[in-house]
Amino acid sequence: MPEKLAFTLVVLAAAAAPGFAHQPRLVGTRPFTEVQKPEISQAFYGRLDHSPHLYRIRSDRPFKLYINTLVPDLPNIEKDVSAEIFKDRDAAENSIKKLDGPSFLWTAFFEPFGGDGYFKGPEYEETVGPGTYWIRVTSPDNAGKYVLAVGKKESFSPGEMLRTIALLPRLKKEFFEKSPLTGFWNLTGAFLLVVIGGFGGLAALFF
């Protein structure tokens, strides 16, 4: 019986993981972030505080670089966030692509697994060579909330599920201006709690 339950939980987790999409990362006002495993789908939730934010990606092999800018669907949100990609160093002559937010027609969409609304801005996708890549996130006044999505390969390990559960209430409160309890009033939060609770129950059966 425990073996069947374990198998069922693993299958459910694997089946539902694609629905979770990006692994959430709460950056806040931190001006520099090192991006690990850039092909894994991750979402960096940040707030510009009168200065640009820099992200660094380092890889010793070719990889698919995917970047997308978003902002939360909040009252009076500015849809003007830009992201510029550089190779080797953050300098104008090393620019690969600028995702220009102010000139882009942002589109609204609702993400049912997290239960939140966003506006989607410009994106970039290209297979690039090994090296160091910088992403500079800005807006005209360098103020306001944004989401930087990196990577497309969906992956949710048990450890990542635990980190997501711990982060969801903070993300709801600090980024979407909702009650922390709403972190679990969605498909992602509910499923993660069920899966983690199931593994806890399985551990109790064994030990």
Residue pairs with C-beta under 8 A, 6 or more apart in sequence:
1 205
2 202
2 205
2 206
5 198
5 201
5 202
5 205
6 202
9 195
9 198
9 199
9 202
12 191
12 195
13 156
13 158
13 161
13 195
16 191
16 195
17 154
17 155
17 156
18 154
19 113
19 187
19 188
20 113
20 154
20 156
20 164
20 188
21 41
21 43
21 111
21 113
21 154
22 41
22 42
22 43
22 149
23 40
23 41
23 42
23 43
23 155
23 156
23 160
23 163
23 164
24 42
24 43
24 45
24 164
24 167
24 168
24 171
25 33
25 42
25 43
25 44
25 45
26 45
26 167
26 170
26 171
26 174
26 175
27 33
27 44
27 45
27 46
27 47
27 53
28 45
28 46
28 47
28 174
29 46
29 47
29 48
29 49
30 46
30 53
31 51
31 52
31 53
31 54
32 53
32 54
32 55
32 56
33 44
33 46
33 53
33 54
33 55
33 56
34 55
34 56
34 58
35 42
35 44
35 55
35 56
35 57
35 135
35 150
37 151
38 57
38 59
38 63
38 65
38 150
38 151
39 63
39 64
39 66
39 151
39 152
39 153
40 151
40 153
40 154
40 155
41 149
41 150
41 151
41 152
41 153
41 154
41 155
42 149
42 150
42 151
43 147
43 148
43 149
43 150
44 55
44 147
44 148
44 149
44 150
45 145
45 146
45 147
45 171
45 175
46 53
46 137
46 145
46 146
46 147
46 148
47 144
47 145
47 146
47 175
48 81
48 137
48 138
48 139
48 142
48 143
48 144
48 145
48 146
49 142
49 143
50 141
50 142
50 143
51 142
52 136
52 137
52 138
52 142
53 136
53 137
53 138
54 90
54 134
54 135
54 136
54 137
55 134
55 135
55 136
55 137
55 148
55 150
56 132
56 133
56 134
56 135
57 65
57 132
57 133
57 134
57 135
57 150
58 131
58 132
58 133
59 130
59 131
59 133
60 130
61 130
62 127
62 128
62 129
62 130
63 127
63 128
64 125
64 126
64 127
64 128
64 152
65 85
65 124
65 125
65 126
65 127
65 128
65 133
66 123
66 124
66 125
66 149
66 150
66 151
66 152
67 83
67 85
67 99
67 123
67 124
67 125
67 135
67 148
67 149
67 150
68 120
68 121
68 122
68 123
68 124
68 148
68 149
69 81
69 82
69 83
69 99
69 101
69 121
69 122
69 123
69 137
69 146
69 147
69 148
69 149
70 118
70 119
70 120
70 121
70 146
70 147
70 148
70 149
71 77
71 78
71 79
71 81
71 106
71 118
71 119
71 121
71 144
71 145
71 146
71 147
72 116
72 117
72 118
72 119
72 145
72 147
72 175
72 176
73 108
73 116
73 117
73 118
73 119
74 145
74 176
74 177
77 119
77 144
77 145
78 139
78 144
79 101
79 104
79 106
79 119
79 121
80 101
80 102
80 139
80 140
80 144
81 101
81 121
81 137
81 138
81 139
81 144
81 146
82 98
82 99
82 100
82 101
82 102
82 137
82 138
82 139
83 98
83 99
83 101
83 122
83 124
83 135
83 136
83 137
83 138
83 148
84 95
84 97
84 98
84 99
84 135
84 136
84 138
85 95
85 96
85 97
85 98
85 99
85 124
85 133
85 134
85 135
86 94
86 95
86 96
86 133
86 134
86 135
86 136
87 94
87 96
87 128
87 131
87 132
87 133
87 134
88 94
88 131
88 132
89 132
89 134
90 134
90 136
96 128
96 133
97 124
97 126
99 121
99 122
99 123
99 124
100 122
101 121
101 122
101 139
102 140
104 121
104 122
106 119
106 120
106 121
107 119
107 120
108 117
108 118
108 119
108 120
109 117
109 118
109 119
109 120
110 116
110 117
110 118
111 117
111 118
112 186
112 187
113 186
113 187
113 188
114 186
114 188
115 182
115 185
115 186
115 187
115 188
116 176
116 186
118 147
123 149
125 152
135 148
135 150
137 146
137 148
139 146
145 175
156 164
158 196
158 199
161 192
161 195
161 196
162 196
164 188
164 192
165 189
165 192
165 193
165 196
168 183
168 184
168 188
168 189
168 192
169 180
169 181
169 183
169 184
170 180
170 183
171 183
172 178
172 179
172 180
172 181
172 182
172 183
173 179
173 180
176 182
183 189
184 190
184 193
